Structure formats: structure tokens, C-alpha cells
């Protein structure tokens, strides 16, 4: 099987062609100019990760922007969003404040990305 990807590690945007065996293991990666492109392709094909960005409601009803402190498995994005949507943050949240520690055991914290 072949997968075509655009590398997002740097602004260059290399067009990557990945060949996978029937079990999903990487056989080859072509099109990357630097080694980071190959690493990106392998990770994206075998264990895709994402940073979740959203808003969380504060106790007074206002909202504050937030994101995960690191990537989480792509398959957990909707579960993390459910956790964010059921959380109430303090009214005086500051940038970098942890709103949810180790969300769903992912190792990522949900942190505020703006002041309130």
C-alpha cells in the first residue's frame, strides 16, 4: 500500500511517498529532504499524534482558549474534547495554567492559552 503525505515539520512541505506492507509497517519513505521528514512520515503512518486546541468554559460562563501541552494519540481526540467540554475552569485563568492535569492518562495537560 502507498500513502502520500505532505510533511509539516518545516515550511518546506516536502511531498512524501510512503510504502507500507500489508500489516501497516513502513517499507520505505521517499521525497524527504531531511531526516525529520522520514521521522514524520513513519510516525504519521504508524502512530499519528495531534495537539488539541479548543476553549473551556469558566465558572462564570465565559470561555478561555486552551490546548494540550503535548501531542496525544489522534484516536483519543474526541474523548479529550469530551473531557474539556465537561470541565469548568477558574475565572482568573492565566496563560500556562493547567486546567486538566494528565487528561485521560495521556501524559498531556490541558493548559490555558490566554488570560481571563
For each residue, the residues with C-beta under 8 A, 3 or more apart:
1: 19 20 21 22
2: 17 18 19 20
3: 17 18 20 45
4: 15 16 17 18
5: 15 16 18 40 41 44 45
6: 13 14 15 16
7: 10 12 13 14 15 16 32 36 37 40 41
8: 13 40
9: 34 36 37 39 40
10: 7 13 34 36
11:
12: 7 33
13: 6 7 8 10
14: 6 7 31 32 33 37
15: 4 5 6 7 31
16: 4 5 6 7 29 30 31 32 37 40 41
17: 2 3 4 29 30 31
18: 2 3 4 5 26 28 29 30 41 42 45
19: 1 2 26 27 28 29
20: 1 2 3 24 25 26 27 45
21: 1 24 25 27
22: 1
23:
24: 20 21 45 46
25: 20 21 46
26: 18 19 20 29 41 42 45 46
27: 19 20 21
28: 18 19
29: 16 17 18 19 26 32 37 38 41 42
30: 16 17 18
31: 14 15 16 17 37
32: 7 14 16 29 35 36 37 38 40 41
33: 12 14 37
34: 9 10 37
35: 32 38 39
36: 7 9 10 32 39 40
37: 7 9 14 16 29 31 32 33 34 40 41
38: 29 32 35 41 42
39: 9 35 36 42 43
40: 5 7 8 9 16 32 36 37 43 44
41: 5 7 16 18 26 29 32 37 38 44 45
42: 18 26 29 38 39 45 46
43: 39 40 46 47 48 49
44: 5 40 41 48
45: 3 5 18 20 24 26 41 42 48
46: 24 25 26 42 43
47: 43 73
48: 43 44 45 73 74
49: 43 71 72 73 74
50: 71 72 74 77
51: 67 68 70 71 72
52: 67 68 72 77 80 81 84 110
53: 65 66 67 68 113
54: 65 66 67 81 84
55: 63 64 65 66
56: 63 64 66 84 85 87 88 89 99 110 112
57: 61 62 63 87 88 89
58: 61 62 63 64 88 89 90 91 93 116
59: 88 89 90 91
60: 91
61: 57 58
62: 57 58 91 116
63: 55 56 57 58
64: 55 56 58 89 93 112 113 114 115 116
65: 53 54 55 112 113 114
66: 53 54 55 56 84 89 99 110 111 112 113
67: 51 52 53 54 110 111 113
68: 51 52 53 71 72 80 103 106 108 109 110 111
69: 98 108 109 110 111
70: 51 107 108
71: 49 50 51 68 108
72: 49 50 51 52 68 76 77 80 103 106 108
73: 47 48 49 76 106
74: 48 49 50 77
75:
76: 72 73 79 80 104 106
77: 50 52 72 74 80 81
78: 81 82
79: 76 82 83 104
80: 52 68 72 76 77 83 84 103 104 106 110
81: 52 54 77 78 84 85
82: 78 79 85 86
83: 79 80 86 87 100 103 104 110
84: 52 54 56 66 80 81 87 99 100 103 110
85: 56 81 82
86: 82 83
87: 56 57 83 84 99 100 110
88: 56 57 58 59
89: 56 57 58 59 64 66 93 97 99 112 116
90: 58 59 93 97
91: 58 59 60 62 116
92: 116
93: 58 64 89 90 97 99 112 115 116
94: 97 112 115 116
95: 112 113 114 115
96: 111 112
97: 89 90 93 94 111 112
98: 69 101 109 110 111
99: 56 66 84 87 89 93 109 110 111 112
100: 83 84 87 103 109 110
101: 98 109
102: 105 106 107 108 109
103: 68 72 80 83 84 100 106 108 109 110
104: 76 79 80 83
105: 102
106: 68 72 73 76 80 102 103
107: 70 102
108: 68 69 70 71 72 102 103
109: 68 69 98 99 100 101 102 103
110: 52 56 66 67 68 69 80 83 84 87 98 99 100 103
111: 66 67 68 69 96 97 98 99
112: 56 64 65 66 89 93 94 95 96 97 99 115 116
113: 53 64 65 66 67 95
114: 64 65 95
115: 64 93 94 95 112
116: 58 62 64 89 91 92 93 94 112
